[in-house]
Amino acid sequence: MTKIIEIISNQLIVDKQKLEMDLEKAINDNNMDIDKKVEKCKSLLFKINESANAYTTLDSYITKNKQQ
């Protein structure tokens, strides 16, 4: 695996972990009203899903290229 692929992979993992941490903070924030909390959590979940999908796509790309 080339260095750039490793960097991208690591960055995707870090980004997902940051988003998960933000989600946990939002869930536990007692100062935020319910409607705002729900919208923030939904938004973060969509971003987490997007990040996870990007990582899965990259992993698929890596696997495909290893087979060739």
URFEN-V576050 format. One record per helix or strand of 2 or more residues. SS is the DSSP state (A for helix, B for strand). FROM is the first residue (numbers start at 1). TO is the last residue. If there is no record, write none. Layout:
# URFEN-V576050
SS_FROM_TO ; SS_FROM_TO
This chain:
# URFEN-V576050
A_3_28 ; A_34_67
